[in-house]
Amino acid sequence: MGHLGNTPSRSSIAAAVRRIASIFQSVKIPPVRSLNGLFGELFMISRSRSPTRAVAAWRIDEASRYDFASGDVRIDVKSSATRARKHTFSYDQCNPPPGTQAVVLSMLVERIPSGLSLDRLIASIEERVAGDEDLVLKLHEVVASTLGTSLSESMQVTFDPRLAATSLEFFDLREIPAVRGPLPPSVSDVRFTVDMSGLLPLAKEALIDRDPHFWDLVPGD
């Protein structure tokens, strides 16, 4: 716990212990989202120009509308294992708050033998954020709370990193086909699947022009 310093306060120690305990508690709870989806989020972090800023911007819990939020930037990561760029969105994701730059990062994923394991991917991110132990804890907190009881078996699942990297595309969440406008007062939790195969992706340079926060989060060349 290097971030606590040489003479940590009792409250700092207690907070760190609570966070570590929460990680152990999380592995007793069923998974809250798919392994493919978590791989996509971790892959984006690993490819970002600043994994430190990416982990800091990463979602806190499953109630988060978007996977990443930094300043006015919002990014949601969608992974497809069908080789078709079809993803499920919520009404809230496609109707972002005014003044925000909200995009979806879409990628294709495939599990292959001798590919990139989740364990290796997490270790590579941990190495790059090791200077901030608070972020190291957050990394493991989010992974544990996402995978729950499937954590141990998921660590050795391997994915094709080349397919993920070459299929990675950004799209404006305000431009994709979606349910728009106010919903009836009695309607909530609206979700729909969008076929994005015919849509024109956004260039990374265009994203950075929109908001400098994208520079740290989008994959570098």
N, C-alpha and C positions, 0 to 999 in steps of 0.2 A: 504494500500500500504506500508506494513512494509519494503519491500526491498529498498524503496527510502531513508530510514534513517530519522533522526530527522530534518535535514535541507536540503531537496532535492533541487536540482537546477531547474530552470524553464524548462530546456530542458528535464530533467528526468520526471518531472510532465507532460509535454506536450506529451512525448513518451508514458507514461502509459495511458493517456487519449485517445490518438489515438488508442491504442490497444483495450481498452474497447469499444470505438466507433465502431471499426471494427467488434467486436463480435455482436453488435446490428445490424449492416448493413448486416452481414452474414445471419441472420435469414430471410431476405427479398429475398434471392436468392434460386432457386430450389436446391434440394439435388444433390451432385456430385458423390456419391457412395451409395451402399446399406447399410441399417442398419445392416444386418448380417455381412458385412465386417468390419464395425466400431466396432461392438461388439467383433469380433475376435481380433482386435488390442488392444482394452481396456482390454480384458481378459488376453492377454499376458502381458500387463503392470502390471496388478493386481497380476499376479502369478510370476512375475520376482523377482529375489533376490534383485534387487535395482530399485524400481519404479522411483526413482529420475533420475537415469542414463537412464532408459528406456524412460521416457518422454523427457529427453534431446536429446535422439537419434531419437525420433519420427519425422516423416515427417513434413515438413513445409507447403507444399501445395500439390495439386493434380498432379503437374508436376513431383514430386519425383518419381524416378524409383522404389525405394524400400520403404517400410513402416518404416524401422529402419536402421540407419547407425551410426556406432561407430567405429572409427579407420578404419581398413580394413574389418570390419564385415558388411555384408548387410543381412537383414532379410525382407522377404515379407510374409505377413500373408494372407492365403486363407481360407475362410469359405464355407462349403457346407451344404445346408439344405436338401439335397436329400438322405442322408445316403450312398451316393457313393462318394468316394474321387476323384471327378472330378473337376478340376479347370482350369480357363482361365488365360493364361500367355501372356505377350508381348514378342516379339523377344528380346528386350533389356534386359528384366529381366533374360532370359535364356542364355544370352551372356554377363555376368558381366565383369566389367573392370579387366584387368590383375592385379594380386596381391591381389585381394579381396577374402574373404571367404563368398560366397553368398549362402544362404539357403532359403527354403520356409518352413514356419510353417503351416501345414495343420491341420484343425480341423473340426469336424462335429458340426453343431448347430441346435437347435430346440427350437421353441417358445412354452412354456408351461405356464399354469396358476400357479400363486404363485411361479414362478421361481425367478431368479436374474434379477432385472430390470436394465435398462441402468442407471437410476438415481442413484440407490444404488451403482452400479459399479463405476460410476464417483466419487461419494462421498467418496468411500473407497480409491480411488487413490488420491483424493485431500487431504484427511487426512494424507496420507503417504508422500506427497510432500509439506506439508503445510509450512515447514521451508524455502522454496524457492518460493517466490511469483511470480517470473518470470515464473517458471514452472507451477504454478497454472493458470496463465494467458494463457500460451501456451496450457494447457490441454483444457481450455474452448474455446480458439480460434480454435483449430483443430476440436473439436466436432461441434461447431457452423458452421464453414465453410463447414464441411462435410454434415451435416444434413439440413442446410438451413431452408427453410420454414416448414420442417417436424420435427424440433427440439422439439417443445412442445409435440406433440403426440407421439414421439418416446421415451420420457423419461420413460414412464410407461410400455413399452413393456418388457416382461419377458422371459428369456432364461433358458434352462436347464444347470446349471453349471457343473453337474456331467458328462454329455455327452461331453461337451466341454473339460473338464479336462482329461477324460479317452481316448479321441480320438486324443489328441494333439500329432503330430508327426513332426519331422524335416526331410527334404530331401535336398540333394545337388542340386542346380539349374544347375550345369554343367553336372549332371548325368541323369536328367529326360529326357524322350523323348521330343525332341523339334526341331525347325528349327535352324540349325547351319550354320556357315560360312557366308561370305559376301552376302548381298542382292544386287540385281540389282540396279543400281543408281536411277531408276525411281520408286522403290518399297519402301514403308514406312508404319509405323503403323501396322505391322504384328502381329496378335493375333491368338491364337489357344487354344483348350481345350485338356487337358491331363488327361487320366484315370490313376491314380497313385495307384490303389488298389493292384497291384502286385509288387510294388517297396519296397525295403528294407529300412526302415527308419534309420536315424543316431542316435546313442546314444548321450545323452547330454554330457556325459563324453568325447566322441570323439570330439564333437564340442569345448569344453573347451580346449582340447589338441591342437586343430588347432589354436586357438586364445583366449587369456585370456579375451578379451572383451565379449565373450559369457557368461562368468560366471555371469555378472550382468544382462544380458538380458533374458537368458533362465529361465523357471520356476524352482524353487527349489523343493526339495523333500518334 
